[in-house]
Amino acid sequence: MNFLRGVMGGQSAGPQHTEAETIQKLCDRVASSTLLDDRRNAVRALKSLSKKYRLEVGIQAMEHLIHVLQTDRSDSEIIGYALDTLYNIISNDEEEEVEENSTRQSEDLGSQFTEIFIKQQENVTLLLSLLEEFDFHVRWPGVKLLTSLLKQLGPQVQQIILVSPMGVSRLMDLLADSREVIRNDGVLLLQALTRSNGAIQKIVAFENAFERLLDIITEEGNSDGGIVVEDCLILLQNLLKNNNSNQNFFKEGSYIQRMKPWFEVGDENSGWSAQKVTNLHLMLQLVRVLVSPNNPPGATSSCQKAMFQCGLLQQLCTILMATGVPADILTETINTVSEVIRGCQVNQDYFASVNAPSNPPRPAIVVLLMSMVNERQPFVLRCAVLYCFQCFLYKNQKGQGEIVSTLLPSTIDATGNTVSAGQLLCGGLFSTDSLSNWCAAVALAHALQENATQKEQLLRVQLATSIGNPPVSLLQQCTNILSQGSKIQTRVGLLMLLCTWLSNCPIAVTHFLHNSANVPFLTGQIAENLGEEEQLVQGLCALLLGIIYFNDNSLETYMKEKLKQLIEKRIGKENFIEKLGFISKHELYSRASQKPQPNFPSPECMIFDHEFTKLVKELEGVITKAIYKSSEEDKKEEEVKKTLEQHDSIVTHYKNMIREQDLQLEELKQQISTLKCQNEQLQTAVTQQVSQIQQHKDQYNLLKVQLGKDSQHQGPYTDGAQMNGIQPEEISRLREEIEELKSNRELLQSQLAEKDSLIENLKSSQPSPGTNEQSSATAGDSEQIAELKQELATLKSQLNSQSVEITKLQTEKQELLQKTEAFAKSAPVPGESETVIATKTTDVEGRLSALLQETKELKNEIKALSEERTAIKEQLDSSNSTIAILQNEKNKLEVDITDSKKEQDDLLVLLADQDQKIFSLKNKLKELGHPVEEEDELESGDQDDEDDEDEDDGKEQGHI
């Protein structure tokens, strides 16, 4: 530590010999005394000497004081004295420092003692642990000491705290302290801690700092609060500025909504204290931090929308139009509103609807423009209004159209009762104040930015320059003022307007060239050897002439080749390029290109606009390259350009064709995928039907066997009686089946006709086979088509097998009917008179013959329907060559399978009913007195069948 003694070199006198000895003795007492009171008194004495004899106490006592902090933590009083002494040694906050050299030496001394203290990182960790003590005499001096360390060597102390376990969290607890002095100093500590350290800023933010700080601001009275509100706002700026993560966290936490009450200020002239102005200024800056143009576009846009939704923008516009607002607050509010609406269509639309509280009401835009073109308004206010107007028009074609429309003849108010934005801009453009000329020209240029439609519309504007003279166009009036040799600021503004207007607008260039004096004026300005002040105007004239060079060659006098020859002869290529380079080399150009807001120290420096610097950067290289090209290269370039245009048209044509074919291919793929799904469903249905058919076959065989056994033991009249019992119900059911089959046939025929027409349409719309894209699509789908064909063949075979089974069932049914008819003719009925028997026999035979006739008719109709179904299947098979026909065939097969399933189910139901009714007829024969042996009945079936017959007998007796 001897090197510290050199710091005091040059001072005339140091501490007296007695004070030096006293400091040494006190340090010895601190180090060697065993009594706590002695050590406490010694440390208190060192504290009293530390301000006046800072160097000596720091050199001799720092190590002992740190030891006290480590060993005597149980006594808060001695800890407080030690912390106060260290603070006096390290801090540079001396009350009486007049000489500059003394101040500089004091700062050096503080940073050197800080470096000694933090050399051992455990000292900072020890200090952080002491801050956990709730005792006021420990916590408050600890906060002050750590704040002083951060002020002296911020980055180093920040890094130590960052790596300390729970270091930042311990400091965040200070904001929750109930003692205001500790809480307020804790805010100052966090200010120093979060300065220029993104990692600590994120930790502090996620430790709920936003919530606590906003609570403090609310408790203190928002903008009416004191210095504490100012400190909290500065800390919030540290956390949010250039920290996208914290900004997003602030927005997602709905903290933007809590900012609205800050700006609820009245219209009264009183109540604007200096502290309130400072607080409100910081609050406006905090809003600008969230919507700064330097932030990522997505983050800025989301914050802008949130500010509109919560009413914050509306509150700012209220301040904007209020009376009695201080000038600096009004200026900052205008800048804040500018960035809140910049590039956000919703906010821009709302701002356009805001009216000033005047009679009659005027739009806020008009009121602001009146201030901009008024030379008596403060310079910073006029700059803020210009920035607001630029932000209103930024990426806002709707707003640009509204501004330009106020200049068009059809919308101008003939009564003159109201002043429009366009009239104010024209008035400022041609006023005697050069600053108004520049601001109006730049504002009008922003109304044309990247908007070819408005550039063409502005050509329609006509101005009445004097009574009796015909009106002239706005474009011509701008060139007239240029030629009159006005102030440099005015000419620069007009040239920037013309360059923006004519760039990428061939119609405007043609209008400009129709005035034969314009091109000679530009070449004359560029060719002259003028002073340094005029070099900037020459550069802008060169830029404008370069823009004119890229015309559409509609005027023979000013074709590109002739303009290039004119530049070579009148100016010279090298001279022209040199003059063009004056723009980007100007110091004010680089300053304007940094940020969108026009920020100039004085009106004379207001030369370039931010958006115009982008245009210069874009065009300078293009113009330079075009001027250096030879005529042959130009011709080749034109030919290449035409070739490229033709090529582009061909490519566009083929792209459209490919796009259409891609759409068709996608549709076909979707159809194939749909057919696959349908095929899988049909296969599942067929499998289920096969299993059901097998079950029905088994049941039918069982019933047939039972019927055969019963027929051997019962007379034929029994079957006839059974047929007699079921005739009306069976006939009606068979008629219903016939009607259903007829309707299904008509439905199939209509579906076949519709699908035939669909096949023809698909064939006619199919692309030519020579197209590469269609052939590739067909090749890509061939495998899928083959699979689908195979699946269809499988379905057909299954359908054929079902048809065979149905035919077999029909044959068996016919045999059963023939047996029944034979039995009915020869059945005797003993036990009754012959007359009754004859009558009943005749009745049964008549009804049986009618039933047989109906059965024959049904068989004929079923056969006809089967033939029609076969014909439909053949027609579907013939349409198997294309993907569309494949789809139709699958749909038809689905319908056929459904019909076959219905027929099969109906036949099975019919056979089951017939068997059931045979048993019923047996029972009726018993009732008529026909003898039936019980043993034969028992032998005709198993026990289950006997039970079923007993149930049927019981039911029939119940009916009788």
Summary of the structure (lengths in Angstrom):
residues: 960
radius of gyration: 51.4
end to end distance: 130.5
largest distance: 164.8
contacts: 3030
relative contact order: 0.03
helix: 78%
strand: 1%
